[in-house]
């Protein structure tokens, strides 16, 4: 059981973090680090609804975006919205999905971060969720997917993310609130995002 003294310290620490993040001058938020809240479940189990993450915006270059990175970017269909997804396909690679298995350049991709909660496998004639491609990722673009594969609106539906639309890489969960149970998820504090 957590003592009241520890709760006070944790509360004070959270308050300092929130003041630091939201009180940063606009220039720092614009170019160094920015906070985002996860509103939907497309990245479950890695990111949960109600997680608040920090995204580093500095040192983003075409050379350091790697497969597996979780990025925040402008949604290609409505650039007023930001999306969070995992990088799956890099420029020049061939991406294909066969019966929910992702292939990169005809090799199965090992993924330990995904979940599939719908046993139905759709044919490519029905929708692209479970069978897709093959497609070649254009230069300066990326193929992204949510970790909750059966519940993610991603590159299978709207195409590639251009490098110049990437806002940054997620690196830390600094706060997490379970709205359904109205409780703080203490075990997610300071958890790295990967």
FENDA-V19120 format. One record per residue. N is the residue number from 0. RES is the residue in one small letter. D_CENTER is the distance of its C-alpha to the mean C-alpha in Angstrom with 2 decimals. Layout:
n->N res->RES d_center->D_CENTER
n->N res->RES d_center->D_CENTER
//
This chain:
n->0 res->x d_center->32.94
n->1 res->x d_center->31.58
n->2 res->x d_center->34.44
n->3 res->x d_center->34.53
n->4 res->x d_center->34.71
n->5 res->x d_center->31.32
n->6 res->x d_center->29.80
n->7 res->x d_center->31.32
n->8 res->x d_center->29.87
n->9 res->x d_center->26.35
n->10 res->x d_center->26.79
n->11 res->x d_center->28.14
n->12 res->x d_center->25.33
n->13 res->x d_center->22.73
n->14 res->x d_center->24.92
n->15 res->x d_center->25.14
n->16 res->x d_center->21.41
n->17 res->x d_center->21.02
n->18 res->x d_center->24.04
n->19 res->x d_center->22.80
n->20 res->x d_center->19.39
n->21 res->x d_center->20.78
n->22 res->x d_center->24.13
n->23 res->x d_center->23.09
n->24 res->x d_center->24.92
n->25 res->x d_center->23.15
n->26 res->x d_center->23.55
n->27 res->x d_center->21.69
n->28 res->x d_center->18.70
n->29 res->x d_center->18.90
n->30 res->x d_center->19.15
n->31 res->x d_center->18.24
n->32 res->x d_center->15.57
n->33 res->x d_center->14.14
n->34 res->x d_center->13.01
n->35 res->x d_center->10.64
n->36 res->x d_center->10.93
n->37 res->x d_center->8.73
n->38 res->x d_center->11.32
n->39 res->x d_center->10.60
n->40 res->x d_center->10.19
n->41 res->x d_center->8.22
n->42 res->x d_center->5.83
n->43 res->x d_center->9.24
n->44 res->x d_center->10.61
n->45 res->x d_center->8.05
n->46 res->x d_center->7.10
n->47 res->x d_center->10.14
n->48 res->x d_center->11.54
n->49 res->x d_center->13.16
n->50 res->x d_center->11.13
n->51 res->x d_center->11.65
n->52 res->x d_center->9.75
n->53 res->x d_center->11.29
n->54 res->x d_center->10.18
n->55 res->x d_center->12.91
n->56 res->x d_center->14.33
n->57 res->x d_center->17.39
n->58 res->x d_center->18.18
n->59 res->x d_center->15.64
n->60 res->x d_center->17.74
n->61 res->x d_center->17.86
n->62 res->x d_center->19.18
n->63 res->x d_center->16.42
n->64 res->x d_center->13.35
n->65 res->x d_center->13.33
n->66 res->x d_center->12.27
n->67 res->x d_center->9.70
n->68 res->x d_center->8.06
n->69 res->x d_center->4.41
n->70 res->x d_center->5.48
n->71 res->x d_center->6.52
n->72 res->x d_center->9.39
n->73 res->x d_center->12.31
n->74 res->x d_center->12.36
n->75 res->x d_center->15.23
n->76 res->x d_center->17.28
n->77 res->x d_center->17.32
n->78 res->x d_center->16.50
n->79 res->x d_center->17.17
n->80 res->x d_center->13.79
n->81 res->x d_center->10.41
n->82 res->x d_center->7.37
n->83 res->x d_center->3.58
n->84 res->x d_center->3.44
n->85 res->x d_center->5.20
n->86 res->x d_center->8.56
n->87 res->x d_center->11.37
n->88 res->x d_center->14.39
n->89 res->x d_center->15.92
n->90 res->x d_center->18.76
n->91 res->x d_center->21.86
n->92 res->x d_center->20.50
n->93 res->x d_center->21.44
n->94 res->x d_center->18.85
n->95 res->x d_center->20.35
n->96 res->x d_center->19.59
n->97 res->x d_center->22.66
n->98 res->x d_center->22.87
n->99 res->x d_center->19.15
n->100 res->x d_center->19.44
n->101 res->x d_center->17.51
n->102 res->x d_center->19.95
n->103 res->x d_center->19.61
n->104 res->x d_center->23.08
n->105 res->x d_center->24.62
n->106 res->x d_center->23.41
n->107 res->x d_center->21.38
n->108 res->x d_center->17.96
n->109 res->x d_center->17.85
n->110 res->x d_center->14.70
n->111 res->x d_center->14.96
n->112 res->x d_center->11.52
n->113 res->x d_center->11.98
n->114 res->x d_center->14.07
n->115 res->x d_center->16.50
n->116 res->x d_center->18.46
n->117 res->x d_center->20.65
n->118 res->x d_center->23.52
n->119 res->x d_center->24.42
n->120 res->x d_center->23.86
n->121 res->x d_center->24.21
n->122 res->x d_center->26.28
n->123 res->x d_center->25.13
n->124 res->x d_center->27.84
n->125 res->x d_center->26.29
n->126 res->x d_center->22.62
n->127 res->x d_center->20.13
n->128 res->x d_center->17.84
n->129 res->x d_center->19.72
n->130 res->x d_center->21.80
n->131 res->x d_center->20.75
n->132 res->x d_center->22.18
n->133 res->x d_center->23.14
n->134 res->x d_center->21.78
n->135 res->x d_center->21.89
n->136 res->x d_center->19.04
n->137 res->x d_center->20.89
n->138 res->x d_center->21.40
n->139 res->x d_center->19.05
n->140 res->x d_center->16.38
n->141 res->x d_center->13.43
n->142 res->x d_center->12.66
n->143 res->x d_center->9.06
n->144 res->x d_center->8.41
n->145 res->x d_center->6.74
n->146 res->x d_center->8.04
n->147 res->x d_center->10.45
n->148 res->x d_center->12.25
n->149 res->x d_center->15.10
n->150 res->x d_center->13.31
n->151 res->x d_center->10.73
n->152 res->x d_center->11.85
n->153 res->x d_center->10.72
n->154 res->x d_center->12.87
n->155 res->x d_center->15.38
n->156 res->x d_center->16.42
n->157 res->x d_center->16.20
n->158 res->x d_center->16.22
n->159 res->x d_center->14.84
n->160 res->x d_center->12.99
n->161 res->x d_center->15.72
n->162 res->x d_center->15.46
n->163 res->x d_center->17.10
n->164 res->x d_center->14.45
n->165 res->x d_center->11.72
n->166 res->x d_center->11.82
n->167 res->x d_center->10.46
n->168 res->x d_center->8.49
n->169 res->x d_center->7.04
n->170 res->x d_center->9.96
n->171 res->x d_center->11.35
n->172 res->x d_center->11.56
n->173 res->x d_center->14.88
n->174 res->x d_center->15.70
n->175 res->x d_center->15.08
n->176 res->x d_center->17.31
n->177 res->x d_center->18.09
n->178 res->x d_center->19.70
n->179 res->x d_center->21.23
n->180 res->x d_center->23.19
n->181 res->x d_center->23.41
n->182 res->x d_center->22.68
n->183 res->x d_center->20.74
n->184 res->x d_center->18.68
n->185 res->x d_center->20.41
n->186 res->x d_center->19.15
n->187 res->x d_center->15.58
n->188 res->x d_center->17.07
n->189 res->x d_center->16.41
n->190 res->x d_center->14.18
n->191 res->x d_center->12.39
n->192 res->x d_center->8.72
n->193 res->x d_center->9.09
//
